[in-house]
Amino acid sequence: MQWKIPLADIDFGPEERAAVDSVLESKWLTMGSITESFEKAFAAYIGAKYAIAVTNATAALHLCCVVAGLGPGDEAIVPSLTFVATANAVRYTGATPVFVDIAGKDDLNISYHCIEKAITERTRAILVVHYGGYACDMPSILELAREHNLVVIEDAAHAIGSELGGIKLGIWGEMGCFSFFSNKNMTVGEGGMIVTNDEAHAQRLRLLRSHGMTSLTWDRHRGHAWSYDVVDLGYNYRIDEVRAALGMVQLGKLPANNERRRYLTQVYRDVIKELTPQVVVPFVDHDGISAAHLMPVLLPGWINRSSFMEKMKAQGIQTSIHYPPIHTFTAYNAEKEKYFLPQTEDIAQREITLPLYPAMTREDVFSVVLALAQALVFA
Ligand SMILES: *Cc1c(COP(=O)(O)O)cnc(C)c1O
């Protein structure tokens, strides 16, 4: 399908090609010095003491759940309106994800009040997701977590570079996870990063990332070690040098690209208010600086969403939905009866995500909203 305006588009150029070439020429492909530089640069950008690069954000979330001590019999509170990986990561440890509702149509993030109501004596952790790059109510959530002695893990997959009160998202909780998947604000194809200020967590995360081994192939290559012990049940969740090199270049481009996303978001808001005021734009009163990963809008309740999306497609405009709620999936269906999440269920049926990427122009935004206005009439 040749879209006139796709949902997302990556910003790759000769810099990325040169970075990959230099890795290929170096003949050192697995995790090594470029990964170390990428971790240092990422930690500095976020304002975190430690950053640990991994295979993807799903692996990052899994390791954080392990380090948080989650296991069978434990509960972790998660939103249902997120990508399935957030909840799967909890289940990998044998713990149970407990789904809670979002705040409402203006704030698609997990509701502080619903978290509070869901806490039981089994609750060990809260996994927050900063939907679209917009910050959850971290000060209140952290206070609640302190009162109940819970670990807060941030799924900041959408929020690379987002801020709240001058502090980057991802470093508010005990550990934060980022994704560099192809459609995220910066990408290496498949990749992820964990940030933390806790030295013990950082050490354990590094061990778990590479089989629980006390030395890396990289250390042995440099003559720093010739043997190793295995001190923990680890995984192979390493990143490689090609992706780390891409990550370095993409991180450099991120601030300007996020700024551009915020600008385009504002254009969307202004034009939608003029042309299609019946469409709700969430997060307009959000405080903080968003990475503006997504441009979600809520259609009026009487609109048939699938025929609406078909009408957009006919006009060459790609749209998506974020997200089908996790508690309604087949693999989670046993849970369905347990949950009453009215905001999530209402909004998940009305939400569509409009195209948003740095290379979009103002005119592209106008075209999307004009198509939206037409599709609303004929859907
Ligand atoms: C993309 C995404 C993930 C998973 O990231 P991967 O790097 O693809 O594993 C997790 N959570 C959310 C909210 C995401 O959007």
The ligand as an SDF file (V2000), in Angstrom:
LIG
                    3D

 15 15  0  0  0  0  0  0  0  0999 V2000
    6.8500   -0.6570   21.7850 C   0  0  0  0  0  0  0  0  0  0  0  0
    6.4060   -0.8610   23.1600 C   0  0  0  0  0  0  0  0  0  0  0  0
    6.9120   -1.8660   23.9770 C   0  0  0  0  0  0  0  0  0  0  0  0
    7.8230   -2.9570   23.4750 C   0  0  0  0  0  0  0  0  0  0  0  0
    8.9730   -2.4890   22.9120 O   0  0  0  0  0  0  0  0  0  0  0  0
    9.8950   -3.4880   22.0830 P   0  0  0  0  0  0  0  0  0  0  0  0
   11.1970   -2.7400   22.0060 O   0  0  0  0  0  0  0  0  0  0  0  0
    9.2510   -3.6540   20.7380 O   0  0  0  0  0  0  0  0  0  0  0  0
   10.0080   -4.7630   22.8250 O   0  0  0  0  0  0  0  0  0  0  0  0
    6.5080   -1.9280   25.2940 C   0  0  0  0  0  0  0  0  0  0  0  0
    5.6230   -1.0620   25.7800 N   0  0  0  0  0  0  0  0  0  0  0  0
    5.0730   -0.0900   25.0240 C   0  0  0  0  0  0  0  0  0  0  0  0
    4.1050    0.8560   25.6460 C   0  0  0  0  0  0  0  0  0  0  0  0
    5.4300    0.0250   23.6780 C   0  0  0  0  0  0  0  0  0  0  0  0
    4.8690    0.9640   22.9280 O   0  0  0  0  0  0  0  0  0  0  0  0
  1  2  1  0
  2  3  1  0
  2 14  2  0
  3  4  1  0
  3 10  2  0
  4  5  1  0
  5  6  1  0
  6  7  2  0
  6  8  1  0
  6  9  1  0
 10 11  1  0
 11 12  2  0
 12 13  1  0
 12 14  1  0
 14 15  1  0
M  END
$$$$
